[in-house]
């Protein structure tokens, strides 16, 4: 569940006899942990994308920046897009187990 869903569930739960605040607090703690995990995985994904771009720049015999900006090479843009899409699928599968 997302952070906002957990927060809405915590606010919507009726308070039981003496245990309402405990249940709400547990839901809020779960929501905060989910939000923190989302931030960590987002940063990890950005680092992986930057690393993959650098590795691709070392492997290819030409400058990626020059090909994209100056030469307007669409094929290089498609290759980079496919690389990012494939890497995002792998990262998502690793996160979800």
N, CA, C and O of each residue as an XYZ file, in Angstrom:
388
protein
N       0.832     -1.186      0.000
C       0.000      0.000      0.000
C       0.872      1.243      0.000
O       2.015      1.229      0.456
N       0.318      2.280     -0.507
C       1.091      3.506     -0.531
C       0.973      4.245      0.803
O       0.161      3.904      1.663
N       1.785      5.232      0.930
C       1.825      6.018      2.162
C       0.477      6.675      2.446
O       0.000      6.644      3.581
N      -0.146      7.276      1.415
C      -1.413      7.964      1.632
C      -2.536      6.989      1.962
O      -3.401      7.296      2.783
N      -2.532      5.816      1.329
C      -3.560      4.822      1.644
C      -3.469      4.387      3.097
O      -4.490      4.295      3.780
N      -2.263      4.118      3.577
C      -2.085      3.723      4.971
C      -2.518      4.842      5.923
O      -3.120      4.583      6.965
N      -2.209      6.071      5.557
C      -2.577      7.194      6.407
C      -4.089      7.367      6.457
O      -4.642      7.663      7.516
N      -4.770      7.182      5.310
C      -6.225      7.297      5.294
C      -6.874      6.158      6.070
O      -7.870      6.369      6.762
N      -6.319      4.956      5.960
C      -6.849      3.833      6.725
C      -6.691      4.063      8.225
O      -7.578      3.722      9.007
N      -5.574      4.634      8.616
C      -5.333      4.901     10.031
C      -6.314      5.939     10.558
O      -6.780      5.835     11.692
N      -6.626      6.934      9.745
C      -7.546      7.987     10.187
C      -8.992      7.506     10.190
O      -9.800      7.988     10.984
N      -9.330      6.563      9.316
C     -10.718      6.123      9.187
C     -11.108      5.040     10.186
O     -12.295      4.760     10.350
N     -10.141      4.429     10.854
C     -10.465      3.344     11.779
C     -11.136      3.895     13.032
O     -10.655      4.855     13.634
N     -12.256      3.277     13.420
C     -12.905      3.733     14.659
C     -12.073      3.329     15.868
O     -11.435      2.276     15.885
N     -12.096      4.166     16.844
C     -11.313      3.876     18.041
C     -12.041      2.866     18.915
O     -13.181      3.086     19.322
N     -11.367      1.756     19.197
C     -11.941      0.727     20.061
C     -11.695      1.112     21.514
O     -11.028      2.107     21.796
N     -12.229      0.332     22.416
C     -12.093      0.592     23.831
C     -10.627      0.532     24.263
O     -10.122     -0.546     24.575
N      -9.957      1.648     24.284
C      -8.597      1.697     24.781
C      -7.525      1.283     23.785
O      -6.341      1.502     24.044
N      -7.898      0.691     22.654
C      -6.900      0.228     21.697
C      -6.903      1.037     20.399
O      -6.101      0.763     19.506
N      -7.785      2.023     20.280
C      -7.894      2.799     19.051
C      -6.627      3.570     18.726
O      -6.191      3.587     17.575
N      -6.038      4.201     19.714
C      -4.834      4.971     19.460
C      -3.650      4.057     19.130
O      -2.757      4.450     18.380
N      -3.639      2.843     19.685
C      -2.578      1.896     19.406
C      -2.646      1.407     17.959
O      -1.618      1.298     17.291
N      -3.844      1.116     17.481
C      -4.020      0.667     16.100
C      -3.675      1.783     15.143
O      -3.009      1.538     14.138
N      -4.103      2.992     15.418
C      -3.805      4.124     14.555
C      -2.308      4.412     14.528
O      -1.745      4.722     13.478
N      -1.675      4.309     15.683
C      -0.236      4.552     15.741
C       0.515      3.488     14.949
O       1.499      3.796     14.277
N       0.062      2.240     15.022
C       0.713      1.171     14.265
C       0.546      1.391     12.762
O       1.472      1.144     11.990
N      -0.621      1.850     12.353
C      -0.851      2.120     10.935
C       0.021      3.268     10.444
O       0.552      3.232      9.334
N       0.158      4.284     11.287
C       0.991      5.425     10.899
C       2.455      5.014     10.826
O       3.171      5.454      9.926
N       2.909      4.188     11.744
C       4.293      3.703     11.702
C       4.526      2.870     10.449
O       5.578      2.979      9.818
N       3.548      2.036     10.083
C       3.660      1.251      8.852
C       3.735      2.155      7.628
O       4.515      1.906      6.709
N       2.925      3.199      7.622
C       2.931      4.138      6.503
C       4.273      4.859      6.397
O       4.791      5.053      5.298
N       4.827      5.250      7.529
C       6.121      5.943      7.511
C       7.223      5.008      7.024
O       8.105      5.429      6.275
N       7.181      3.755      7.438
C       8.177      2.778      6.965
C       8.045      2.556      5.463
O       9.053      2.458      4.763
N       6.811      2.474      4.960
C       6.602      2.293      3.524
C       7.112      3.505      2.747
O       7.705      3.361      1.678
N       6.879      4.691      3.286
C       7.363      5.911      2.642
C       8.894      5.933      2.624
O       9.497      6.286      1.611
N       9.514      5.561      3.730
C      10.983      5.503      3.794
C      11.549      4.487      2.824
O      12.568      4.740      2.181
N      10.893      3.331      2.710
C      11.353      2.323      1.754
C      11.227      2.832      0.325
O      12.087      2.553     -0.509
N      10.171      3.571      0.036
C       9.998      4.139     -1.310
C      11.122      5.114     -1.640
O      11.638      5.120     -2.757
N      11.496      5.929     -0.676
C      12.589      6.887     -0.891
C      13.906      6.144     -1.134
O      14.655      6.492     -2.047
N      14.186      5.137     -0.332
C      15.432      4.381     -0.469
C      15.489      3.690     -1.833
O      16.518      3.741     -2.507
N      14.397      3.047     -2.244
C      14.390      2.356     -3.532
C      14.465      3.339     -4.697
O      15.054      3.022     -5.730
N      13.879      4.525     -4.550
C      13.984      5.536     -5.601
C      15.426      5.989     -5.774
O      15.920      6.100     -6.896
N      16.098      6.249     -4.657
C      17.503      6.665     -4.726
C      18.382      5.546     -5.284
O      19.300      5.801     -6.063
N      18.098      4.313     -4.885
C      18.842      3.175     -5.408
C      18.653      3.044     -6.920
O      19.605      2.761     -7.647
N      17.438      3.248     -7.382
C      17.162      3.195     -8.820
C      17.901      4.279     -9.585
O      18.434      4.024    -10.664
N      17.938      5.497     -9.032
C      18.667      6.587     -9.689
C      20.165      6.293     -9.770
O      20.804      6.567    -10.786
N      20.713      5.739     -8.704
C      22.134      5.377     -8.710
C      22.397      4.293     -9.756
O      23.398      4.342    -10.471
N      21.494      3.318     -9.839
C      21.666      2.245    -10.830
C      21.592      2.786    -12.263
O      22.356      2.356    -13.128
N      20.670      3.732    -12.517
C      20.571      4.331    -13.844
C      21.837      5.111    -14.191
O      22.332      5.018    -15.314
N      22.360      5.874    -13.245
C      23.581      6.640    -13.494
C      24.765      5.712    -13.752
O      25.585      5.970    -14.634
N      24.848      4.648    -12.989
C      25.924      3.678    -13.173
C      25.825      2.988    -14.535
O      26.831      2.803    -15.219
N      24.608      2.612    -14.919
C      24.413      1.961    -16.221
C      24.754      2.914    -17.360
O      25.314      2.485    -18.368
N      24.430      4.195    -17.222
C      24.766      5.182    -18.247
C      26.277      5.331    -18.382
O      26.802      5.410    -19.492
N      26.972      5.370    -17.248
C      28.434      5.487    -17.284
C      29.075      4.246    -17.906
O      30.004      4.364    -18.705
N      28.588      3.067    -17.550
C      29.132      1.824    -18.109
C      28.883      1.780    -19.608
O      29.763      1.390    -20.376
N      27.681      2.179    -20.027
C      27.380      2.200    -21.455
C      28.277      3.200    -22.184
O      28.700      2.958    -23.314
N      28.565      4.327    -21.526
C      29.468      5.320    -22.117
C      30.882      4.786    -22.277
O      31.582      5.157    -23.220
N      31.311      3.915    -21.365
C      32.649      3.329    -21.470
C      32.706      2.235    -22.531
O      33.732      2.052    -23.186
N      31.602      1.510    -22.700
C      31.584      0.392    -23.641
C      31.469      0.869    -25.087
O      32.140      0.340    -25.974
N      30.613      1.877    -25.325
C      30.371      2.328    -26.689
C      31.580      3.089    -27.236
O      32.238      3.820    -26.497
N      31.873      2.920    -28.524
C      33.052      3.571    -29.109
C      32.826      5.033    -29.497
O      33.686      5.629    -30.145
N      31.704      5.618    -29.121
C      31.410      7.005    -29.474
C      30.842      7.734    -28.260
O      30.477      7.113    -27.262
N      30.774      9.053    -28.360
C      30.243      9.870    -27.272
C      28.714      9.877    -27.340
O      28.129     10.269    -28.349
N      28.088      9.444    -26.265
C      26.617      9.401    -26.235
C      26.057     10.817    -26.302
O      25.101     11.073    -27.034
N      26.645     11.732    -25.548
C      26.174     13.116    -25.545
C      26.243     13.747    -26.922
O      25.300     14.409    -27.357
N      27.370     13.541    -27.617
C      27.540     14.108    -28.961
C      26.515     13.523    -29.921
O      25.909     14.250    -30.708
N      26.324     12.227    -29.857
C      25.372     11.577    -30.773
C      23.950     12.067    -30.536
O      23.196     12.265    -31.489
N      23.579     12.263    -29.274
C      22.212     12.691    -28.983
C      21.988     14.172    -29.249
O      20.998     14.550    -29.876
N      22.905     15.014    -28.774
C      22.699     16.459    -28.869
C      23.080     17.030    -30.226
O      22.278     17.722    -30.854
N      24.276     16.752    -30.678
C      24.770     17.387    -31.899
C      24.293     16.683    -33.165
O      23.832     17.331    -34.104
N      24.405     15.359    -33.187
C      24.057     14.619    -34.402
C      22.583     14.245    -34.471
O      22.122     13.769    -35.509
N      21.828     14.450    -33.387
C      20.397     14.134    -33.345
C      20.135     12.679    -33.756
O      19.222     12.397    -34.532
N      20.947     11.768    -33.224
C      20.862     10.352    -33.575
C      19.721      9.697    -32.791
O      19.837      9.467    -31.587
N      18.628      9.402    -33.482
C      17.449      8.817    -32.851
C      17.710      7.395    -32.376
O      17.178      6.972    -31.350
N      18.525      6.659    -33.116
C      18.800      5.269    -32.753
C      19.482      5.169    -31.387
O      19.181      4.260    -30.614
N      20.386      6.082    -31.087
C      21.054      6.075    -29.788
C      20.043      6.383    -28.683
O      20.103      5.798    -27.601
N      19.117      7.299    -28.956
C      18.073      7.599    -27.984
C      17.183      6.401    -27.711
O      16.777      6.169    -26.572
N      16.878      5.637    -28.756
C      16.060      4.443    -28.586
C      16.812      3.398    -27.778
O      16.224      2.747    -26.914
N      18.104      3.225    -28.043
C      18.907      2.260    -27.283
C      18.970      2.653    -25.813
O      18.834      1.795    -24.941
N      19.175      3.941    -25.523
C      19.211      4.402    -24.126
C      17.853      4.216    -23.450
O      17.785      3.818    -22.287
N      16.781      4.501    -24.174
C      15.448      4.305    -23.620
C      15.167      2.847    -23.305
O      14.596      2.531    -22.261
N      15.566      1.958    -24.207
C      15.387      0.522    -23.969
C      16.222      0.047    -22.785
O      15.778     -0.790    -21.998
N      17.433      0.587    -22.665
C      18.278      0.226    -21.527
C      17.628      0.652    -20.218
O      17.616     -0.113    -19.254
N      17.088      1.866    -20.176
C      16.445      2.357    -18.958
C      15.177      1.565    -18.642
O      14.910      1.262    -17.479
N      14.407      1.234    -19.653
C      13.193      0.454    -19.431
C      13.524     -0.947    -18.917
O      12.889     -1.429    -17.980
N      14.505     -1.594    -19.521
C      14.910     -2.923    -19.067
C      15.447     -2.900    -17.652
O      15.132     -3.784    -16.854
N      16.252     -1.902    -17.330
C      16.797     -1.788    -15.981
C      15.698     -1.511    -14.961
O      15.751     -2.014    -13.838
N      14.710     -0.719    -15.344
C      13.606     -0.441    -14.410
C      12.774     -1.693    -14.155
O      12.280     -1.880    -13.043
N      12.609     -2.545    -15.146
C      11.884     -3.809    -14.941
C      12.649     -4.711    -13.981
O      12.055     -5.340    -13.106
N      13.968     -4.771    -14.147
C      14.786     -5.603    -13.259
C      14.740     -5.064    -11.825
O      14.611     -5.845    -10.882
N      14.842     -3.758    -11.651
C      14.801     -3.158    -10.319
C      13.433     -3.400     -9.673
O      13.356     -3.731     -8.490
N      12.360     -3.235    -10.443
C      11.009     -3.463     -9.893
C      10.831     -4.922     -9.479
O      10.233     -5.203     -8.440
N      11.343     -5.844    -10.281
C      11.238     -7.260     -9.922
C      12.045     -7.574     -8.667
O      11.626     -8.399     -7.856
N      13.186     -6.934     -8.499
C      13.996     -7.144     -7.302
C      13.315     -6.595     -6.059
O      13.412     -7.185     -4.982
N      12.631     -5.476     -6.201
C      11.936     -4.872     -5.065
C      10.757     -5.739     -4.625
O      10.557     -5.967     -3.432
N       9.986     -6.213     -5.585
C       8.774     -6.978     -5.271
C       9.041     -8.441     -4.972
O       8.153     -9.154     -4.504
N      10.242     -8.888     -5.236
C      10.613    -10.263     -4.901
C      10.139    -11.172     -5.941
O      10.350    -12.381     -5.847
